[in-house]
């Protein structure tokens, strides 16, 4: 078991930054990001002996993170105060001391954050974490066609949302 623990620790250390980046987009608050990553790694550790290696460790932990973040967001939605202003822009918490100062980047992040949870997860995995459609399908247990259709719908929404904010394709920060 000692070797298994050592293997897990080295794998977890390697994927930790990518999990934090993904959780930053998938979750709504800095504390939720930290909790989701921690819960993801705890869950992965408990199940590590059953990890078959059919996918990469990163893809496997993304699948766990997507489920954990989804549950956290559902729980958070039950706790949203009555005076919450849905029209107020969501501010992305800084990760590792990084501050987003570019208005176009801020608009893009707000637009991604406004996507339905499933679309947000797939956009994050594809564009931020650079997973292929096949890897996303495997991680989430769905078909490649479903991934393609969901990402297409998300891109359509994002183009429209960014056009309303006058963010043009070709901008240094816009991927859609």
C-alpha positions in Angstrom: 0.0 0.0 0.0 3.0 2.3 0.6 3.9 2.3 -3.1 0.3 2.9 -4.1 0.2 5.9 -1.8 3.5 7.2 -3.3 2.2 6.7 -6.8 -1.0 8.6 -6.0 0.9 11.4 -4.3 3.1 12.0 -7.3 0.1 11.8 -9.7 -1.9 14.2 -7.6 0.9 16.7 -7.3 1.3 16.7 -11.1 -2.4 17.4 -11.8 -3.1 19.7 -8.9 -2.6 23.0 -10.8 -4.8 21.9 -13.6 -7.5 20.8 -11.2 -7.4 24.3 -9.5 -7.7 26.0 -12.9 -10.7 23.9 -13.9 -12.4 24.3 -10.5 -11.9 28.0 -10.7 -14.3 28.1 -13.7 -16.6 25.4 -12.5 -17.1 26.7 -9.0 -18.6 30.0 -7.8 -16.3 31.0 -4.9 -12.7 30.6 -3.9 -13.6 28.5 -0.9 -15.7 26.2 -3.2 -12.7 25.9 -5.5 -10.4 24.8 -2.7 -13.1 22.5 -1.3 -13.8 20.9 -4.7 -10.2 20.2 -5.4 -9.6 18.8 -1.9 -12.7 16.6 -2.1 -11.7 15.5 -5.6 -8.3 14.4 -4.5 -9.7 12.6 -1.4 -12.2 10.8 -3.6 -9.5 9.9 -6.1 -7.3 8.6 -3.3 -10.1 6.4 -1.9 -10.7 4.9 -5.4 -7.1 4.9 -6.7 -6.7 1.1 -6.3 -9.6 0.7 -8.8 -8.1 3.2 -11.3 -7.5 1.0 -14.4 -5.5 3.5 -16.4 -7.9 3.3 -19.4 -7.6 7.1 -19.4 -5.0 9.5 -18.0 -5.0 10.2 -14.3 -5.8 13.8 -15.2 -8.9 12.8 -17.3 -10.0 10.5 -14.4 -9.7 13.3 -11.8 -11.5 15.8 -14.1 -14.5 13.4 -14.1 -14.4 13.4 -10.3 -14.0 17.1 -10.2 -17.0 17.7 -12.5 -19.2 15.6 -10.2 -17.9 17.3 -7.1 -18.3 20.8 -8.5 -21.7 20.0 -9.8 -22.8 18.9 -6.3 -21.2 22.0 -4.7 -23.0 24.3 -7.1 -26.3 22.6 -6.5 -25.7 23.0 -2.7 -24.7 26.6 -3.2 -27.8 27.4 -5.3 -29.9 26.3 -2.3 -28.0 28.8 -0.1 -28.2 31.9 -2.4 -29.5 34.8 -0.4 -32.8 36.4 -1.5 -31.1 39.7 -2.2 -28.6 38.2 -4.7 -28.4 40.2 -7.8 -28.1 37.9 -10.8 -27.3 40.8 -13.1 -24.2 41.8 -11.1 -21.1 40.5 -12.9 -19.4 37.6 -11.2 -15.8 38.3 -10.3 -13.4 35.4 -10.8 -11.2 34.9 -7.7 -7.5 35.2 -8.4 -5.6 31.9 -8.6 -2.0 31.8 -7.4 -2.0 35.6 -7.0 -3.0 36.2 -10.6 -5.2 39.2 -11.2 -7.4 39.6 -14.3 -7.2 43.2 -15.4 -8.1 42.9 -19.0 -11.8 43.8 -19.6 -12.2 41.4 -22.5 -10.9 38.5 -20.4 -13.3 39.5 -17.6 -16.2 39.5 -20.0 -15.2 36.1 -21.4 -15.0 34.6 -17.9 -18.4 36.1 -16.9 -19.9 34.7 -20.1 -18.4 31.2 -19.4 -19.6 31.4 -15.8 -23.2 32.2 -17.1 -23.3 28.9 -19.1 -25.4 26.1 -17.8 -23.2 23.8 -15.6 -22.8 21.0 -18.1 -21.8 23.4 -20.9 -19.4 25.3 -18.6 -17.7 22.0 -17.6 -17.2 20.9 -21.2 -16.0 24.3 -22.3 -13.5 24.4 -19.4 -12.2 20.9 -20.2 -11.9 21.5 -23.9 -10.6 25.1 -24.1 -8.8 25.6 -20.8 -7.5 22.1 -20.1 -7.2 21.2 -23.8 -8.9 17.8 -23.6 -10.1 16.3 -26.8 -13.8 15.5 -27.4 -13.0 11.9 -26.8 -11.3 12.5 -23.5 -14.2 14.7 -22.3 -16.7 12.0 -23.4 -14.7 9.4 -21.5 -14.2 11.6 -18.4 -18.0 12.4 -18.2 -19.3 9.0 -19.4 -21.1 10.4 -22.4 -20.9 10.1 -26.2 -18.5 12.1 -28.3 -21.6 13.4 -30.2 -23.1 14.7 -27.0 -19.8 16.5 -26.2 -19.6 18.1 -29.7 -23.3 19.2 -29.6 -22.9 20.7 -26.1 -19.7 22.6 -26.9 -21.3 23.8 -30.2 -24.3 25.2 -28.2 -22.0 26.7 -25.6 -19.9 28.4 -28.3 -23.0 29.8 -30.0 -24.2 31.3 -26.7 -20.7 32.7 -25.9 -20.4 34.3 -29.3 -23.8 36.0 -28.8 -23.0 37.1 -25.2 -19.6 38.5 -26.3 -21.1 40.2 -29.3 -23.5 42.0 -27.0 -20.4 43.3 -25.1 -18.7 44.2 -28.4 -15.9 41.6 -28.0 -14.9 40.5 -31.4 -13.5 37.2 -32.7 -9.8 37.5 -33.1 -9.3 39.3 -29.9 -6.3 38.0 -28.0 -8.5 36.5 -25.3 -11.5 35.2 -27.3 -11.4 31.5 -28.3 -14.8 31.3 -29.9 
